[in-house]
Amino acid sequence: MNIEEKINDLLKNEMTDESFALWEFVKSKFTNIFNRPTSSTGKYHKRKDGSIPTCGEHTYEMLYAFVKIKDAFTKAKTNHYDSILLSIVLHDMCKYGTTNALYAKHTSNKHDQIIGDVINKNKQIFSKVLGDDHCLLLEQSVRYHSGRWSTDVNKTKKFTFSDFNPETQLLHTLDMLSTKSLLNSDI
């Protein structure tokens, strides 16, 4: 089973049918970058053995970890749970931009802003399934998943996660743990 199949299987088992259908629709609108490296320069996301994971491996690792600890945050098969799963699977979907993502030489340092903008521009689609509050949670989580390094952070004041929903910090933490090779999965 390849990494994209593992991601889809996990989401199909964990999400409500409506949210999984939303994922399938949204996924069809993006270039599949799950086989591209998480770091185009090789400087970041290094594993203990020096290898660089693919975007799919990184995403799956985060999903796998969250599913194992979900009870600390929410109940399964709810819009809240689904919005967190979607934030994880979508957070790096624009890692190589939106045009020519298969051929872009480098990752985009604005990928957080790009995916946040995509969700904002299509909020009627996301809100129809998740509801307005969970759509906002999803947008904010992906837009600020890079923490203090996020593109849209207000540079005139000190960054603090208390200005955002708790799910934003959760996504950032999972991302950082994976980046530092501190998460395990079944791959």
C-alpha positions as CSV (number, residue, x, y, z in Angstrom):
1,M,0.0,0.0,0.0
2,N,1.5,3.4,-1.0
3,I,1.4,6.4,1.3
4,E,-1.5,8.1,-0.4
5,E,-3.6,4.9,0.1
6,K,-2.6,4.8,3.8
7,I,-3.7,8.4,4.2
8,N,-7.0,7.8,2.5
9,D,-7.6,4.6,4.5
10,L,-6.9,6.3,7.8
11,L,-9.2,9.3,6.9
12,K,-12.0,7.0,5.6
13,N,-11.9,5.0,8.8
14,E,-11.8,8.1,11.1
15,M,-14.0,10.7,9.4
16,T,-17.7,11.0,9.0
17,D,-18.8,10.1,5.5
18,E,-19.6,13.7,4.6
19,S,-16.1,14.9,5.6
20,F,-14.4,12.1,3.8
21,A,-16.4,13.0,0.7
22,L,-15.2,16.6,1.2
23,W,-11.6,15.4,1.4
24,E,-11.9,13.4,-1.8
25,F,-13.3,16.5,-3.6
26,V,-10.7,18.9,-2.2
27,K,-7.9,16.4,-2.9
28,S,-9.0,16.2,-6.6
29,K,-8.4,20.0,-6.9
30,F,-4.8,19.9,-5.9
31,T,-1.6,18.5,-7.5
32,N,-0.6,15.4,-5.7
33,I,2.7,16.3,-3.9
34,F,2.6,13.4,-1.4
35,N,5.7,11.9,-3.1
36,R,7.7,15.1,-3.1
37,P,10.3,15.7,-0.4
38,T,9.2,17.9,2.6
39,S,12.5,19.8,2.2
40,S,13.6,20.8,-1.3
41,T,17.1,21.8,0.0
42,G,17.6,18.8,2.3
43,K,18.3,21.2,5.3
44,Y,15.0,20.6,7.1
45,H,12.8,17.6,8.1
46,K,15.9,15.3,8.4
47,R,15.3,11.9,9.9
48,K,17.7,10.4,12.3
49,D,19.3,8.5,9.4
50,G,19.7,11.7,7.4
51,S,16.9,10.9,4.9
52,I,14.2,13.4,4.0
53,P,10.6,12.1,4.2
54,T,8.0,12.8,1.5
55,C,5.2,15.1,2.2
56,G,2.9,12.1,2.3
57,E,5.1,10.3,5.0
58,H,5.2,13.5,7.0
59,T,1.4,14.0,6.8
60,Y,0.6,10.4,7.5
61,E,2.9,10.5,10.6
62,M,1.0,13.5,11.9
63,L,-2.4,11.9,11.2
64,Y,-1.4,8.7,12.8
65,A,-0.1,10.4,16.0
66,F,-3.2,12.6,16.3
67,V,-5.6,9.6,15.9
68,K,-3.8,7.9,18.8
69,I,-4.2,11.0,21.1
70,K,-7.6,12.3,19.9
71,D,-9.4,11.5,23.1
72,A,-7.4,14.3,24.8
73,F,-8.9,16.8,22.4
74,T,-12.2,15.7,21.0
75,K,-14.6,12.9,20.1
76,A,-14.3,10.9,16.9
77,K,-16.8,11.2,14.1
78,T,-17.6,14.8,14.8
79,N,-17.1,18.0,12.8
80,H,-14.5,19.1,15.3
81,Y,-12.5,15.9,14.9
82,D,-12.9,16.0,11.1
83,S,-11.7,19.7,11.0
84,I,-8.5,18.7,12.8
85,L,-7.9,15.8,10.5
86,L,-8.5,18.0,7.5
87,S,-6.1,20.6,8.9
88,I,-3.4,18.0,9.2
89,V,-3.9,16.5,5.7
90,L,-4.2,20.0,4.1
91,H,-1.5,21.9,6.0
92,D,1.2,21.2,3.4
93,M,-0.9,20.7,0.3
94,C,0.5,23.9,-1.2
95,K,4.1,23.2,0.0
96,Y,5.3,23.6,-3.6
97,G,2.8,26.3,-4.5
98,T,-0.3,25.8,-6.6
99,T,1.0,26.1,-10.2
100,N,3.4,23.5,-11.5
101,A,3.7,22.0,-8.0
102,L,5.1,18.8,-9.5
103,Y,7.9,20.6,-11.2
104,A,8.7,23.4,-8.8
105,K,12.3,23.2,-7.7
106,H,11.8,24.6,-4.2
107,T,9.1,24.6,-1.6
108,S,7.1,27.8,-1.1
109,N,7.8,29.6,2.2
110,K,4.2,31.0,1.8
111,H,2.5,27.6,1.7
112,D,0.7,28.3,4.9
113,Q,-0.8,31.5,3.6
114,I,-1.7,29.9,0.2
115,I,-3.7,27.0,1.8
116,G,-5.3,29.4,4.3
117,D,-6.4,31.6,1.3
118,V,-7.7,28.6,-0.6
119,I,-9.9,27.6,2.4
120,N,-11.1,31.2,2.9
121,K,-12.0,31.6,-0.8
122,N,-13.9,28.3,-0.7
123,K,-15.4,28.6,2.8
124,Q,-18.9,28.0,1.6
125,I,-17.9,24.5,0.5
126,F,-16.1,23.7,3.8
127,S,-18.8,25.3,5.9
128,K,-21.5,23.3,4.2
129,V,-19.9,20.1,5.7
130,L,-18.1,21.4,8.8
131,G,-20.2,24.4,9.8
132,D,-18.9,28.0,10.0
133,D,-17.0,27.6,13.3
134,H,-15.1,24.5,12.3
135,C,-14.4,26.0,8.9
136,L,-12.8,29.0,10.6
137,L,-10.9,26.6,12.9
138,L,-9.6,24.8,9.8
139,E,-8.5,28.0,8.1
140,Q,-6.8,29.5,11.1
141,S,-5.0,26.2,11.9
142,V,-3.5,25.8,8.4
143,R,-2.7,29.5,8.0
144,Y,-0.7,29.6,11.2
145,H,0.6,26.1,11.4
146,S,4.1,27.4,11.1
147,G,3.7,29.2,14.4
148,R,5.8,32.4,14.8
149,W,7.2,31.7,11.3
150,S,3.8,31.8,9.6
151,T,3.5,34.2,6.7
152,D,0.5,36.1,8.0
153,V,1.8,36.6,11.6
154,N,1.4,40.2,12.7
155,K,5.1,41.3,12.9
156,T,4.2,44.4,15.0
157,K,3.4,42.4,18.1
158,K,4.9,39.4,19.9
159,F,3.6,36.1,18.6
160,T,1.6,33.9,21.1
161,F,-0.6,30.9,20.5
162,S,-3.2,32.3,22.9
163,D,-4.3,34.6,20.1
164,F,-5.4,31.6,18.1
165,N,-7.6,28.5,18.6
166,P,-5.9,25.6,20.5
167,E,-6.1,23.5,17.4
168,T,-3.6,25.8,15.7
169,Q,-1.0,25.1,18.4
170,L,-1.8,21.3,18.2
171,L,-1.2,21.3,14.4
172,H,2.0,23.3,14.9
173,T,3.2,21.0,17.6
174,L,2.5,17.8,15.5
175,D,4.3,19.5,12.6
176,M,7.3,20.4,14.7
177,L,7.5,16.9,16.3
178,S,7.5,15.3,12.8
179,T,10.0,17.8,11.5
180,K,12.4,16.9,14.3
181,S,11.8,13.1,13.7
182,L,10.1,12.6,17.0
183,L,6.9,10.9,15.9
184,N,6.3,7.2,15.1
185,S,3.8,5.6,12.8
186,D,3.3,2.2,11.3
187,I,5.4,2.9,8.2
